[in-house]
Amino acid sequence: MTDTVIVAIISLLGTLLGSFGGTQLVKYRIEQLEKKVEKHNSIVEKTYILEEKVKVANHRIEDLERKGEE
């Protein structure tokens, strides 16, 4: 009976360590994905700002072209 208990305890420890290791790996991967998402969102925001600036610049160019034609 003692052998069975020892094997059960060893199995329990192995299972707990494996679960803990798996959890740590998942946490790490989620953190890395969050960093990538933050970078992506930053780029999207910068792209939006640049698009707005291009629209304004194009509008100014059109206004100057109209004034030049007059």
C-alpha positions as CSV (number, residue, x, y, z in Angstrom):
1,M,0.0,0.0,0.0
2,T,2.9,2.4,0.7
3,D,4.2,1.9,-2.8
4,T,0.8,2.9,-4.2
5,V,0.7,6.0,-2.0
6,I,4.3,7.0,-3.0
7,V,3.5,6.5,-6.7
8,A,0.3,8.6,-6.3
9,I,2.2,11.4,-4.6
10,I,4.9,11.4,-7.3
11,S,2.2,11.5,-10.0
12,L,0.4,14.3,-8.2
13,L,3.6,16.3,-8.0
14,G,4.4,15.7,-11.7
15,T,0.9,16.8,-12.6
16,L,1.1,19.9,-10.5
17,L,4.5,20.9,-11.9
18,G,3.3,20.2,-15.5
19,S,0.2,22.3,-15.0
20,F,2.2,25.1,-13.4
21,G,4.7,25.1,-16.2
22,G,1.9,25.1,-18.8
23,T,0.2,28.0,-17.1
24,Q,3.4,30.0,-17.0
25,L,3.9,29.4,-20.7
26,V,0.4,30.5,-21.5
27,K,0.8,33.7,-19.4
28,Y,4.1,34.5,-21.2
29,R,2.6,34.0,-24.6
30,I,-0.4,36.2,-23.8
31,E,1.9,39.0,-22.6
32,Q,3.8,38.8,-25.8
33,L,0.6,38.9,-27.8
34,E,-0.6,41.9,-25.8
35,K,2.6,43.8,-26.6
36,K,2.2,43.0,-30.3
37,V,-1.4,44.2,-30.2
38,E,-0.3,47.5,-28.5
39,K,2.2,48.1,-31.3
40,H,-0.4,47.3,-33.9
41,N,-2.9,49.7,-32.4
42,S,-0.3,52.4,-32.2
43,I,0.5,52.0,-35.9
44,V,-3.2,52.1,-36.7
45,E,-3.6,55.4,-34.8
46,K,-0.5,56.9,-36.4
47,T,-1.8,55.8,-39.9
48,Y,-5.2,57.5,-39.2
49,I,-3.5,60.8,-38.2
50,L,-1.3,60.7,-41.3
51,E,-4.3,60.0,-43.5
52,E,-6.0,63.1,-42.0
53,K,-2.9,65.2,-42.6
54,V,-2.8,64.0,-46.2
55,K,-6.5,65.0,-46.7
56,V,-5.8,68.5,-45.4
57,A,-2.7,68.8,-47.6
58,N,-4.6,67.7,-50.6
59,H,-7.4,70.2,-49.9
60,R,-4.8,73.0,-49.5
61,I,-3.2,72.0,-52.8
62,E,-6.6,72.0,-54.6
63,D,-7.3,75.5,-53.1
64,L,-3.9,76.8,-54.3
65,E,-4.5,75.3,-57.8
66,R,-7.9,77.0,-58.0
67,K,-6.3,80.4,-57.0
68,G,-3.6,79.9,-59.6
69,E,-6.2,79.4,-62.3
70,E,-8.0,82.6,-61.5
